[in-house]
Every structure is written in structure tokens, then in C-alpha cells.
Amino acid sequence: MKYFSTLVSFTLVLTLVVIALGAYTRLTDAGLGCPDWPGCYGKYHAPVLDHHIADAQEKFPHLEVDPYKARNEMLHRYIAGLLGLAVLAIFITSHYIKRYRRLASALLLLVIFQAALGMWTVTLNLLPLIVLAHLLGGFTLLCLLALLRAEIAWDRAQNSTPKNNNFAEPALSRLAGFGFVVLLVLIAQIALGGWTSTNYAAAVCNQLPFCEAGWQERFSLAQVFHLPLGHETYEYGVLPYEARMSIHVSHRVGAIVTLLVFGAFLYACWRRAQSHVMRWMVIAMSLLLLLQLTLGLINIIALVPLWNAVAHNVVAANLLMILVVFLRQIALRRDVIFPASVMPVQTEISSPRHSVIRSVVNENKFSQTPNKI
């Protein structure tokens, strides 16, 4: 089980690397750095040397061979291929140890679908809907791996002597519905961010709080969800300014809504969380939320600097991952079962405005002394 846990942790980190490389590839306009798939100009390596570039130019005379973009694209494909092998190893190992087979099967199916989306991204010339699905698939893969890692850690903790991080959280369990709403809001905002990027609308508005003067007259909600179809290529975007501006403004409005809803949820969780691990997760999400807001503002002011935009993607992925694990922990800690020697006792703490029911573990450590008669 120790080796399986290490494999899952390695795959989790590798997924973050692939997400970062995917964002870097997209933001450097290298999504079509290789016009074919899975190779690159008919070979399985990027054309870097002069004679390789000449051969590639001869095979694809209608294209301009850019070795820098081709290298970025192939590096992403190599690491993604390694990730696929790691997920396959998880699938095989889970069936060998006969545990976590459902999650492992879901991971394998998802990574196969991700490979297909990667192929369609190239063959359909960066169709925004496919690129967005590829992005969301990567985030979903990260969340499933984090859930698997958390399940392994939880099972290990349940089989050992209970500690403070195994306390029940009955007060937090009442926020499960609110947490699900926050999850949907965050997913919608991530999708809007991906839609903004895939339609090359990130640098359309460079003024705060929404866009340049007069944007209200040009804004169209219908154009936000318009699917650009029927174009030969979607590189550098095909939508008019009004549509890109509407998408960008929608993402900014979504950021404000996400900040308010997520912030309220985190505040409520902080007031109710008792175990150290849950409180630290609340702190981590709060810091990531503030960092994401800061990176978004820098994107606006500095006109989407490359590494800042990559960090914006990575922080969003981590924020979603921790939220998913946090909600799963709420569900697990709602029905936690303690050994007979560690019984949960509920106490009511009253205040002038409200009362909070908390679960306190009463560890009886009696020193047995002889009775004096």
C-alpha cells in the first residue's frame, strides 16, 4: 500500500506539471506547433536541427515551421504520455490490491478521453469547445487523483490510533449543501476563464473594474455563449471584438461572484471547523483565493504576462482540487466512527447570538489507584 500511495502522489504532481505545460503551450500559441498527431511533422520529435526543419518544411510547404512552438508542443505531449502510463499503473495496481478500483477505472477512462481531446485539439485546429473540454478534463483528472490520495490517507488514519485530525465535524456537515453550490460556482468560473483564453479574449479589456468606457452598449450575453463553428482554423481567435469583450466581462463578473460566495463559505467553515487539518485546508483555500484574485488583477494591468497567466491556471487547478477534497472530508467526518475507548461527547456552547454544537473527544486517561477504606 505504501508503494501505491507513492505512485498516486507522483501521478498527482505529474498532473499539475501537465496542466502547467498545457497552459504554457496554449499561451505561447504553440497549440498547433505540430500540425499532425501524435507525431510532429511526420516524426516523433520536434524539428530543432536545421536539416530537420528543412525536411519538415518540405513535407508541409503550406506551413511555416516554428521549432520553438514545435518543441513546446512535443514536450507537453511527452509528459502527458508519461502521465497516461502512470494512470495505467494505478489502474493495474488497484486491481492487484483489490482496492480503489472504481476511482482507478474512472482515472483510466478519463486519461484515454483526454488523449482523444488532445488529438482533436490539433486535428480540429484549436476549436475552442474542444480546447476548453481538454482544460476541464485535466482539472478533473487532478481532482480525482487528489480524492484517491485523500481516501488512502483516510483509510490509513482510520486503521491507526485516532488523533486530532480524525475528529468528527458535525457543524461542518451542515455546510455540505453550501459547499456544493460553491463548487458549481467555481467550476463555472474556471470554464469562463478557459472560454476567455481559448477565444483569445484575455487581453481585450485592460481597464478596471470591467472594461473600457462604453462596454455596456456593446455587451451581449448571447455572444458569450456563441459557438464559433465552420472555420478552417481557430488560431488567434475568430470572434469579433464585441464577442470577445462580452466573454471577458463575463469572466470578471464571475470572478466577483466567486470571490463573494467562496469567501462567505470559507468564513462559515472557519467558524465551525474544529480539527487542525480542516482549519488548515480553510486557510489554504483562503490564501489561494486571494492569490488568484491578485494574479487576475496582474493579468489585467500588465496585459497577460506569460508566467503570471500560467500561474493563474495552476492556482485555479489547486483551488478546485482542495475544495473537492475538503467537501469529501466533510462527508467522511460526518459519519466518523470512534473506537469504544474514544467516545464523542456533544456539548453546546451558547453565545448571545447563536449556539454551536461541537463534537469533543473525551479521552479518559484515568490513573488507577487503590481505593482507601
KEZA-946491 format. One record per residue: residue number from 1; residue in one letter; x, y, z of N, C-alpha, C in turn. Coordinates in steps of 0.02 Angstrom, whole numbers. Atoms other than C-alpha are relative to their C-alpha. Layout:
NUM, a, X, Y, Z, X, Y, Z, X, Y, Z
...
This chain:
1, m, 41, -61, 0, 0, 0, 0, 43, 63, 0
2, k, -44, -57, -1, 146, 116, 33, 23, 20, -70
3, y, -22, -13, 68, 207, 99, -146, -58, 28, -42
4, f, 59, -26, 37, 31, 128, -213, -12, 73, 18
5, s, 8, -70, -21, 17, 287, -110, 52, 44, -32
6, t, -53, -39, 32, 184, 347, -178, -14, 9, -74
7, l, 17, -5, 71, 128, 309, -356, -54, 51, -12
8, v, 55, -48, 8, -32, 409, -333, 26, 71, 11
9, s, -28, -67, -13, 65, 556, -258, 42, 24, -59
10, f, -40, -18, 58, 188, 553, -403, -44, 20, -59
11, t, 45, -14, 56, 46, 549, -530, -36, 66, 11
12, l, 33, -63, -16, -39, 693, -440, 45, 60, -17
13, v, -48, -54, 16, 116, 803, -453, 11, 4, -75
14, l, -10, 2, 73, 141, 748, -634, -59, 33, -36
15, t, 59, -32, 30, -37, 803, -674, 4, 76, 5
16, l, -10, -72, -6, 0, 976, -606, 50, 26, -50
17, v, -50, -19, 49, 153, 983, -717, -30, 2, -70
18, v, 32, 2, 66, 50, 933, -870, -48, 59, -8
19, i, 46, -58, 3, -81, 1067, -828, 40, 64, -13
20, a, -42, -59, 9, 57, 1198, -814, 29, 3, -71
21, l, -27, 2, 68, 137, 1141, -978, -54, 12, -52
22, g, 55, -12, 46, -32, 1140, -1063, -17, 74, -5
23, a, 13, -72, 0, -63, 1320, -1009, 56, 37, -36
24, y, -57, -32, 33, 112, 1369, -1065, -3, -10, -76
25, t, 6, 13, 72, 86, 1286, -1234, -54, 43, -32
26, r, 56, -39, 28, -81, 1373, -1260, 18, 75, -1
27, l, -14, -72, -6, -17, 1544, -1202, 58, 22, -44
28, t, -53, -17, 48, 135, 1536, -1316, -22, -14, -72
29, d, 29, 13, 66, 20, 1497, -1463, 33, -59, -35
30, a, -34, 59, 27, 103, 1328, -1483, -47, -59, -6
31, g, 48, 55, 5, -57, 1226, -1488, 2, -35, -67
32, l, -9, 29, 67, -28, 1199, -1674, 73, 1, -20
33, g, -72, 2, 15, 161, 1196, -1659, 19, -61, -40
34, c, -6, 60, 41, 146, 1021, -1730, -67, -11, -34
35, p, 64, 3, 34, 12, 1010, -1865, -30, -70, -4
36, d, 26, 69, 1, -7, 820, -1850, 2, -29, 71
37, w, 4, 33, -66, -38, 699, -1707, 2, -75, -10
38, p, -36, -20, -61, 37, 606, -1615, 71, 25, -14
39, g, -68, -22, 16, 198, 648, -1707, 3, 74, -12
40, c, -11, -71, 13, 268, 815, -1760, 35, 7, -67
41, y, -26, -4, 68, 293, 848, -1946, 25, -68, -25
42, g, -16, 67, 23, 294, 661, -1976, 51, -37, 41
43, k, -48, 33, -43, 420, 622, -1839, -25, 3, 72
44, y, 19, 1, -70, 411, 588, -1652, 44, 45, 43
45, h, -37, -50, -36, 521, 734, -1604, -8, 66, -37
46, a, 8, -66, 31, 516, 920, -1636, 58, 14, -47
47, p, -54, -18, 47, 615, 986, -1786, 41, 58, 28
48, v, -42, -51, -31, 755, 1079, -1697, 62, 14, -43
49, l, -60, -9, 42, 908, 1050, -1807, -19, 25, -69
50, d, 13, -33, 65, 923, 1137, -1975, -27, -50, -51
51, h, 23, 47, 51, 903, 980, -2081, -69, -29, 18
52, h, 67, 21, -20, 751, 927, -1978, -52, 53, -19
53, i, 46, -55, 19, 672, 1097, -2006, -11, 0, -75
54, a, 6, 2, 74, 708, 1083, -2193, -44, -58, -22
55, d, 42, 57, 18, 629, 910, -2201, -73, 14, 17
56, a, 68, -16, -20, 476, 971, -2106, -31, 51, -48
57, q, 25, -51, 46, 459, 1122, -2221, -17, -31, -68
58, e, 12, 33, 64, 469, 1008, -2372, -64, -42, 3
59, k, 60, 40, -8, 331, 893, -2304, -62, 42, 8
60, f, 57, -45, -12, 219, 1039, -2254, 17, 69, -29
61, p, -21, -63, 32, 258, 1176, -2382, -48, 58, 13
62, h, 49, -53, -11, 98, 1272, -2341, 3, 29, 70
63, l, -6, -23, -69, 151, 1296, -2159, 69, 29, 13
64, e, -65, -27, -22, 288, 1397, -2076, 22, -39, 61
65, v, -25, 42, -54, 390, 1281, -1966, 32, 45, 54
66, d, -27, -38, -57, 423, 1358, -1795, 27, -50, 51
67, p, -29, 51, -45, 545, 1248, -1697, -14, 13, 73
68, y, 13, -16, -69, 512, 1341, -1535, -70, -24, 21
69, k, 68, 23, -15, 324, 1308, -1541, -5, -76, -4
70, a, 1, 73, 6, 352, 1130, -1600, 30, -34, 61
71, r, -32, 28, -59, 467, 1097, -1453, -46, 4, 61
72, n, 47, -7, -55, 340, 1165, -1329, -56, -52, -4
73, e, 55, 47, 9, 202, 1058, -1402, 21, -72, 13
74, m, -23, 70, -9, 304, 897, -1405, 20, -14, 73
75, l, -15, 9, -71, 366, 923, -1227, -64, -14, 39
76, h, 65, 11, -32, 185, 935, -1172, -25, -71, -15
77, r, 24, 67, 19, 144, 775, -1267, 41, -55, 35
78, y, -42, 50, -34, 292, 680, -1193, -21, -9, 73
79, i, 18, 4, -71, 246, 723, -1014, -71, -26, 9
80, a, 68, 26, -2, 62, 689, -1049, -1, -75, -11
81, g, -6, 72, 10, 111, 518, -1115, 25, -36, 62
82, l, -24, 29, -63, 208, 483, -956, -56, -2, 52
83, l, 57, -2, -46, 54, 535, -857, -48, -57, -16
84, g, 43, 56, 19, -50, 410, -956, 26, -67, 25
85, l, -30, 62, -25, 71, 271, -911, -6, -6, 76
86, a, 7, 0, -73, 65, 321, -727, -71, -18, 20
87, v, 70, 17, -15, -125, 314, -728, -14, -73, -14
88, l, 8, 72, 15, -118, 143, -811, 30, -42, 56
89, a, -31, 36, -57, -1, 86, -671, -46, 2, 61
90, i, 48, -4, -55, -127, 148, -543, -57, -49, -10
91, f, 56, 45, 16, -265, 52, -630, 19, -73, 12
92, i, -22, 69, -8, -165, -110, -634, 12, -17, 73
93, t, -16, 12, -70, -105, -93, -455, -64, -4, 42
94, s, 62, 1, -39, -279, -55, -388, -37, -67, -8
95, h, 32, 65, 10, -345, -217, -465, 41, -55, 32
96, y, -43, 49, -33, -196, -311, -395, -13, -1, 75
97, i, 12, -3, -73, -226, -250, -216, -75, -2, 17
98, k, 72, 5, -7, -416, -254, -245, -29, 55, 45
99, r, 25, -58, -36, -447, -81, -176, 1, 60, -47
100, y, 5, -62, 38, -498, 87, -252, -8, -12, -74
101, r, 4, 18, 71, -543, 2, -416, -46, 47, -39
102, r, 45, -46, 36, -686, 120, -458, 35, 65, -19
103, l, -36, -63, 14, -581, 277, -442, 54, -11, -52
104, a, -53, 14, 48, -438, 196, -537, -28, -10, -70
105, s, 32, 10, 65, -555, 143, -677, -22, 66, -30
106, a, 20, -66, 24, -626, 319, -689, 60, 39, -24
107, l, -61, -35, 21, -450, 388, -699, 25, -24, -68
108, l, -24, 28, 63, -402, 271, -840, -45, 22, -58
109, l, 46, -21, 52, -559, 311, -941, 9, 74, -16
110, l, -8, -72, 11, -532, 497, -915, 64, 16, -37
111, v, -63, -16, 33, -350, 494, -969, -2, -22, -73
112, i, 10, 21, 70, -399, 398, -1127, -39, 54, -38
113, f, 40, -53, 31, -531, 530, -1164, 42, 63, -8
114, q, -44, -57, 5, -402, 665, -1129, 47, -5, -60
115, a, -43, 11, 58, -288, 588, -1260, -38, 15, -65
116, a, 41, -14, 60, -430, 595, -1386, -12, 75, -8
117, l, 9, -73, 3, -464, 777, -1342, 64, 35, -24
118, g, -62, -28, 23, -280, 814, -1367, 9, -8, -75
119, m, -3, 12, 72, -288, 737, -1540, -48, 48, -37
120, w, 49, -43, 33, -448, 833, -1585, 20, 74, 4
121, t, -24, -68, -6, -368, 994, -1523, 43, 19, -61
122, v, -44, -11, 57, -240, 976, -1663, -38, -8, -66
123, t, 33, 15, 64, -347, 898, -1800, -57, 49, -15
124, l, 54, -48, 10, -489, 1024, -1773, 26, 72, 6
125, n, -32, -66, 3, -365, 1169, -1770, -22, 48, 55
126, l, 13, -40, -61, -396, 1232, -1592, -72, 23, 4
127, l, 71, -16, -10, -585, 1228, -1594, -10, 16, 74
128, p, 4, -21, -70, -624, 1325, -1433, -36, -49, 46
129, l, 37, 46, -42, -751, 1199, -1368, 42, -61, 18
130, i, -44, 58, -13, -626, 1056, -1383, 57, 19, 47
131, v, -55, -22, -44, -485, 1156, -1304, -25, 10, 71
132, l, 29, -9, -67, -599, 1203, -1159, -13, -67, 34
133, a, 12, 67, -28, -651, 1021, -1135, 65, -33, 21
134, h, -66, 27, -17, -467, 972, -1136, 25, 29, 66
135, l, -20, -34, -62, -432, 1100, -999, -39, -27, 60
136, l, 41, 25, -55, -578, 1044, -891, 14, -73, 15
137, g, -18, 70, -10, -530, 862, -917, 64, -6, 42
138, g, -61, 0, -40, -357, 899, -847, -13, 17, 72
139, f, 18, -18, -68, -431, 984, -695, -38, -57, 35
140, t, 37, 57, -29, -549, 837, -669, 46, -57, 19
141, l, -50, 52, -14, -404, 715, -678, 38, 17, 64
142, l, -35, -21, -61, -313, 815, -545, -43, -11, 62
143, c, 45, 8, -58, -465, 813, -430, -11, -73, 18
144, l, 10, 71, -13, -493, 626, -449, 62, -30, 33
145, l, -61, 25, -31, -311, 591, -408, 7, 24, 72
146, a, -2, -26, -68, -321, 704, -256, -50, -36, 45
147, l, 49, 39, -39, -478, 613, -199, 27, -69, 17
148, l, -29, 66, -12, -390, 446, -219, 54, 4, 54
149, r, -52, -7, -51, -241, 508, -118, -30, 13, 68
150, a, 33, -15, -64, -357, 576, 17, -34, -62, 28
151, e, 32, 61, -24, -452, 411, 26, 52, -47, 30
152, i, -53, 42, -26, -288, 317, 51, 22, 25, 69
153, a, -21, -29, -64, -236, 437, 191, -54, -10, 53
154, w, 54, 9, -48, -407, 424, 273, -3, -72, 25
155, d, 1, 71, -20, -406, 234, 273, 58, -16, 46
156, r, -58, 13, -42, -232, 234, 345, -11, 30, 70
157, a, 13, -31, -65, -285, 354, 484, -52, -38, 40
158, q, 53, 37, -35, -440, 253, 524, 27, -66, 29
159, n, -28, 63, -24, -334, 97, 548, 52, 10, 54
160, s, -48, -14, -52, -217, 184, 668, -35, 32, 59
161, t, 30, -32, -59, -245, 265, 838, -28, 68, -20
162, p, 29, -64, 19, -365, 411, 813, 38, 58, 32
163, k, -34, -60, -23, -284, 581, 827, -46, 59, -11
164, n, 42, -59, 5, -347, 759, 823, -28, 11, -70
165, n, 25, -11, 67, -364, 759, 635, -53, -50, -21
166, n, 54, 47, 15, -492, 618, 645, -64, 18, 36
167, f, 60, -21, -35, -620, 716, 745, -59, 5, -49
168, a, 61, -11, 40, -799, 717, 682, -12, 75, -7
169, e, 15, -70, 13, -860, 881, 608, -75, 9, -12
170, p, 72, -6, 11, -1049, 887, 636, -22, 69, -21
171, a, 19, -68, 19, -1056, 1076, 621, 16, 14, -73
172, l, -19, -9, 71, -963, 1074, 454, -47, -38, -46
173, s, 43, 40, 43, -1079, 939, 387, -63, 38, -20
174, r, 59, -40, 17, -1220, 1067, 390, 14, 48, -58
175, l, -19, -44, 56, -1123, 1168, 260, 12, -38, -64
176, a, -14, 40, 59, -1113, 1025, 135, -38, 26, -61
177, g, 40, -27, 55, -1254, 1096, 28, 29, 65, -26
178, f, -32, -63, 19, -1175, 1268, 28, 65, -13, -37
179, g, -63, 17, 33, -1009, 1189, -18, -10, -24, -71
180, f, 14, 24, 67, -1087, 1103, -168, -16, 58, -47
181, v, 15, -60, 40, -1154, 1271, -229, 65, 36, -17
182, v, -65, -32, 11, -980, 1346, -208, 40, -38, -53
183, l, -35, 41, 49, -907, 1201, -308, -27, 14, -71
184, l, 29, -15, 66, -1028, 1234, -453, 20, 70, -24
185, v, -20, -68, 17, -988, 1421, -448, 73, 1, -23
186, l, -71, 1, 17, -801, 1386, -452, 11, -34, -68
187, i, -6, 34, 65, -818, 1262, -597, -23, 46, -57
188, a, 26, -47, 51, -922, 1389, -694, 51, 55, -14
189, q, -50, -53, 9, -790, 1523, -664, 62, -25, -36
190, i, -57, 29, 35, -649, 1408, -718, -17, -10, -74
191, a, 21, 9, 70, -748, 1366, -875, -1, 66, -37
192, l, 0, -67, 31, -773, 1552, -910, 72, 23, -13
193, g, -70, -18, 11, -586, 1578, -888, 30, -37, -59
194, g, -23, 39, 57, -548, 1437, -1008, -30, 25, -65
195, w, 34, -26, 60, -675, 1506, -1132, 31, 67, -21
196, t, -34, -63, 15, -592, 1677, -1119, 67, -12, -34
197, s, -66, 14, 27, -421, 1602, -1154, -4, -31, -70
198, t, 4, 35, 64, -473, 1487, -1296, -27, 43, -57
199, n, 24, -47, 50, -560, 1630, -1386, 44, 62, -6
200, y, -49, -54, 4, -408, 1743, -1364, -31, 67, 21
201, a, 33, -60, -25, -508, 1868, -1261, 31, 25, 65
202, a, -28, -18, -65, -392, 1883, -1111, 26, 72, 2
203, a, -30, -67, 1, -311, 2047, -1166, -45, 52, -32
204, v, 45, -46, 34, -465, 2130, -1239, -13, 63, 42
205, c, 15, -56, -45, -504, 2239, -1087, 59, 9, 48
206, n, -57, -13, -45, -362, 2321, -990, -14, 55, 50
207, q, 18, -50, -49, -458, 2439, -878, -45, -32, 53
208, l, 40, 25, -55, -542, 2412, -710, -61, 45, 10
209, p, 7, 68, -25, -665, 2363, -647, -23, -51, -53
210, f, 26, 48, 50, -743, 2288, -805, 34, 6, -67
211, c, -31, -8, 66, -683, 2361, -970, 2, 75, -16
212, e, -4, -69, 20, -658, 2521, -1067, -70, 32, -1
213, a, 64, -37, 0, -793, 2655, -1070, -43, -21, -59
214, g, 47, 19, 51, -948, 2609, -1167, -10, -74, -10
215, w, 7, 73, 9, -936, 2422, -1142, -72, -23, 9
216, q, 69, 23, -12, -1116, 2413, -1081, -41, -2, -64
217, e, 38, -2, 62, -1183, 2462, -1252, 20, -57, -47
218, r, -24, 53, 45, -1078, 2328, -1339, -8, -70, 29
219, f, 4, 66, -32, -1103, 2189, -1213, -60, -39, -25
220, s, 54, 44, 23, -1206, 2041, -1274, 9, -69, 33
221, l, -4, 65, -33, -1241, 1889, -1167, -5, -57, -50
222, a, 7, 52, 51, -1290, 1790, -1322, 68, -15, -32
223, q, -65, 11, 31, -1116, 1815, -1394, 50, -34, 47
224, v, -44, 35, -48, -1036, 1749, -1234, -1, -74, -12
225, f, 8, 72, 8, -1105, 1576, -1269, -7, -20, -73
226, h, 1, 16, 71, -1092, 1584, -1458, 56, -49, -17
227, l, -50, 49, 19, -1002, 1432, -1530, 25, 15, -71
228, p, -26, -14, 67, -889, 1483, -1674, 17, -65, -36
229, l, -9, 62, 37, -902, 1340, -1798, 10, 15, -74
230, g, -6, -6, 72, -858, 1312, -1980, 61, 37, -25
231, h, -61, -36, 21, -688, 1398, -1983, 56, -51, -14
232, e, -55, 44, 18, -533, 1322, -2060, 49, -8, 58
233, t, -43, 2, -59, -428, 1367, -1908, -26, 51, 50
234, y, 23, -45, -54, -463, 1449, -1739, 59, 31, 36
235, e, -59, -29, -30, -285, 1501, -1701, -5, 76, -1
236, y, 4, -72, -12, -279, 1680, -1634, -72, 26, 3
237, g, 70, -20, -10, -470, 1681, -1623, -34, 21, -64
238, v, 40, -17, 59, -610, 1709, -1747, -58, 46, 18
239, l, 57, -41, -21, -736, 1808, -1644, 15, 74, -8
240, p, -11, -73, 3, -763, 1996, -1668, 13, 29, 69
241, y, -18, -33, -64, -713, 2121, -1534, -58, -2, 50
242, e, 57, -3, -45, -889, 2135, -1462, -10, -67, 37
243, a, 8, 66, -30, -898, 1947, -1431, 55, -14, 51
244, r, -57, 11, -46, -725, 1938, -1352, -7, 44, 62
245, m, 10, -45, -56, -763, 2089, -1244, -54, -26, 47
246, s, 55, 27, -41, -926, 2010, -1185, 23, -61, 41
247, i, -27, 59, -35, -835, 1848, -1140, 45, 23, 58
248, h, -46, -24, -51, -701, 1944, -1046, -37, 32, 59
249, v, 39, -32, -53, -826, 2049, -947, -37, -51, 41
250, s, 35, 54, -37, -925, 1893, -902, 48, -35, 48
251, h, -49, 31, -44, -766, 1817, -831, 15, 44, 61
252, r, -13, -45, -56, -736, 1971, -725, -59, 1, 49
253, v, 59, 3, -44, -914, 1970, -659, -1, -65, 38
254, g, -4, 65, -33, -894, 1786, -623, 51, -1, 56
255, a, -52, -3, -52, -735, 1824, -525, -27, 34, 63
256, i, 29, -35, -58, -830, 1946, -412, -49, -46, 36
257, v, 48, 45, -31, -970, 1821, -383, 36, -57, 36
258, t, -37, 55, -31, -846, 1681, -348, 34, 23, 64
259, l, -33, -26, -60, -749, 1790, -225, -49, 7, 58
260, l, 49, -11, -53, -906, 1835, -128, -28, -66, 27
261, v, 30, 63, -21, -983, 1661, -125, 51, -45, 35
262, f, -53, 42, -29, -821, 1568, -92, 24, 29, 66
263, g, -21, -32, -62, -769, 1696, 39, -48, -12, 57
264, a, 51, 13, -52, -933, 1676, 133, 3, -72, 24
265, f, -6, 71, -18, -913, 1487, 129, 60, -12, 45
266, l, -61, 9, -39, -736, 1495, 195, -7, 29, 70
267, y, 11, -30, -66, -787, 1612, 336, -44, -44, 43
268, a, 45, 45, -37, -929, 1496, 387, 37, -64, 21
269, c, -38, 61, -17, -811, 1346, 382, 50, 14, 55
270, w, -49, -17, -52, -680, 1435, 487, -32, 3, 69
271, r, 35, -6, -64, -808, 1469, 623, -21, -68, 27
272, r, 27, 64, -22, -863, 1287, 628, 52, -56, 3
273, a, -50, 53, 2, -707, 1184, 591, 35, -7, 67
274, q, -32, 13, -65, -627, 1101, 743, 67, -34, -8
275, s, -63, 37, 7, -491, 984, 682, 52, 44, -36
276, h, -55, -40, 29, -322, 1055, 633, 2, -8, -76
277, v, -6, 11, 72, -324, 976, 460, -53, 39, -38
278, m, 53, -37, 35, -491, 1055, 413, 12, 75, 3
279, r, -14, -71, -6, -440, 1225, 478, 58, 20, -46
280, w, -55, -15, 45, -277, 1217, 381, -23, -1, -73
281, m, 27, 1, 69, -374, 1173, 223, -39, 64, -14
282, v, 35, -64, 8, -484, 1326, 250, 50, 56, -11
283, i, -53, -51, 9, -327, 1433, 269, 31, -5, -70
284, a, -30, 9, 66, -252, 1357, 111, -46, 26, -55
285, m, 47, -25, 51, -409, 1392, 9, -6, 76, 2
286, s, 4, -73, -6, -418, 1570, 76, 60, 33, -33
287, l, -61, -28, 30, -238, 1605, 27, 0, -8, -76
288, l, 2, 12, 73, -261, 1527, -145, -52, 46, -33
289, l, 51, -44, 28, -420, 1628, -173, 26, 71, -7
290, l, -29, -67, 3, -330, 1791, -131, 55, 4, -53
291, l, -53, 2, 50, -181, 1740, -238, -29, 0, -70
292, q, 31, 3, 66, -295, 1700, -384, -28, 68, -20
293, l, 25, -67, 13, -378, 1870, -369, 58, 47, -20
294, t, -59, -42, 14, -206, 1954, -367, 28, -15, -70
295, l, -25, 18, 66, -147, 1857, -520, -47, 25, -55
296, g, 47, -25, 49, -306, 1904, -611, 8, 75, -12
297, l, -11, -72, 6, -277, 2089, -574, 64, 15, -38
298, i, -63, -10, 36, -98, 2075, -635, -9, -15, -75
299, n, 14, 15, 70, -161, 1994, -796, -32, 60, -35
300, i, 34, -57, 30, -271, 2147, -825, 49, 59, -8
301, i, -43, -59, 0, -144, 2281, -780, 60, -8, -46
302, a, -62, 11, 38, 9, 2202, -862, -13, -34, -67
303, l, 18, 28, 65, -85, 2134, -1015, 24, -73, -8
304, v, -9, 73, 1, -72, 1947, -977, 73, -20, -10
305, p, -68, 26, 5, 113, 1916, -943, 0, -76, 4
306, l, 2, 71, 11, 156, 1737, -986, 0, -41, 65
307, w, -6, 42, -60, 213, 1664, -820, -55, 15, 50
308, n, 56, -16, -44, 77, 1756, -725, -63, -36, -23
309, a, 59, 35, 27, -55, 1682, -841, 4, -75, 13
310, v, -9, 71, -16, 19, 1508, -817, -16, -12, 74
311, a, 14, 6, -72, 14, 1533, -628, -75, 6, 14
312, h, 72, -8, -8, -168, 1589, -644, -36, -66, -13
313, n, 28, 66, 15, -209, 1420, -721, 15, -50, 56
314, v, -21, 49, -49, -111, 1320, -594, -34, 12, 68
315, v, 33, -16, -63, -184, 1411, -443, -74, -20, -3
316, a, 70, 20, 8, -360, 1383, -510, -8, -75, 8
317, a, 2, 73, -6, -324, 1197, -526, 8, -22, 73
318, n, -11, 18, -71, -259, 1188, -347, -59, 20, 43
319, l, 58, -22, -39, -406, 1286, -279, -58, -48, -8
320, l, 53, 48, 12, -529, 1168, -361, 16, -67, 33
321, m, -20, 64, -30, -431, 1016, -303, -11, -1, 76
322, i, 7, -1, -73, -426, 1069, -120, -73, 5, 20
323, l, 72, -5, -16, -611, 1116, -121, -33, -68, -6
324, v, 29, 66, 10, -658, 944, -189, 19, -46, 58
325, v, -23, 42, -55, -552, 857, -57, -33, 22, 66
326, f, 31, -27, -61, -622, 971, 79, -73, -23, 6
327, l, 70, 22, -2, -802, 928, 33, -4, -75, 13
328, r, -2, 72, -14, -758, 744, 32, 16, -13, 74
329, q, -17, 7, -71, -681, 763, 205, -60, 16, 44
330, i, 61, -16, -37, -841, 844, 267, -47, -60, 2
331, a, 43, 59, 4, -939, 692, 208, 28, -57, 43
332, l, -31, 54, -39, -815, 570, 288, -5, 13, 74
333, r, -2, -17, -71, -806, 661, 454, -70, 7, 30
334, r, 68, -2, -27, -994, 672, 469, -20, -66, 32
335, d, 19, 66, -24, -1009, 485, 498, 60, -38, 28
336, v, -59, 33, -26, -840, 451, 578, -18, -44, 60
337, i, 13, 48, -54, -840, 301, 696, 62, -4, 44
338, f, -55, 3, -47, -733, 304, 851, 2, -67, 35
339, p, -4, 59, -41, -668, 156, 948, -34, 12, 67
340, a, 35, -5, -63, -752, 119, 1114, 38, 42, 51
341, s, -40, -37, -49, -608, 198, 1210, 1, 75, -12
342, v, 0, -71, 17, -632, 364, 1121, -71, 18, -22
343, m, 70, -13, 13, -814, 417, 1132, -13, 74, -11
344, p, 15, -70, 12, -878, 579, 1056, -55, 24, 46
345, v, 51, -29, -44, -974, 689, 1177, -18, 68, -27
346, q, 21, -64, 28, -1077, 833, 1112, -13, 49, 55
347, t, 11, -54, -48, -1075, 995, 1208, -27, 59, -38
348, e, 30, -59, 31, -1173, 1152, 1172, 33, 62, 29
349, i, -32, -62, -21, -1082, 1317, 1178, -45, 57, -19
350, s, 49, -53, 12, -1201, 1462, 1197, 35, 68, -4
351, s, -22, -70, 4, -1172, 1643, 1149, -61, 43, -8
352, p, 60, -43, 5, -1288, 1794, 1145, -36, -6, -66
353, r, 32, -2, 66, -1320, 1773, 959, -13, -69, -28
354, h, 9, 66, 30, -1304, 1588, 920, 31, -53, 44
355, s, -31, 56, -35, -1258, 1418, 986, 28, -48, -52
356, v, -34, 46, 47, -1139, 1297, 902, 8, -67, 34
357, i, -9, 68, -26, -1143, 1110, 929, 67, -26, -23
358, r, -66, 25, 16, -969, 1042, 936, 9, -70, 27
359, s, -15, 68, -22, -905, 866, 949, 68, 0, 32
360, v, -62, 0, -37, -773, 848, 1080, 17, -71, 19
361, v, -21, 68, -16, -674, 689, 1100, 28, 0, 70
362, n, -19, 4, -69, -659, 643, 1281, 43, -61, 11
363, e, -45, 56, -8, -505, 537, 1301, 12, -9, 75
364, n, -5, 13, -72, -518, 463, 1475, 66, -34, 15
365, k, -64, 28, -21, -348, 436, 1547, 2, -1, 76
366, f, 4, 6, -73, -381, 379, 1724, 61, -36, 27
367, s, -53, 36, -35, -240, 334, 1837, -31, -44, 52
368, q, 32, 48, -44, -293, 179, 1926, 38, -4, 66
369, t, -30, 2, -67, -256, 199, 2113, -44, -42, 45
370, p, 41, 42, -44, -313, 80, 2251, -45, 41, 44
371, n, 49, -34, -43, -468, 130, 2348, 22, -3, 72
372, k, -17, -2, -72, -435, 185, 2526, -63, -10, 41
373, i, 58, 15, -42, -556, 113, 2655, 13, 27, 69
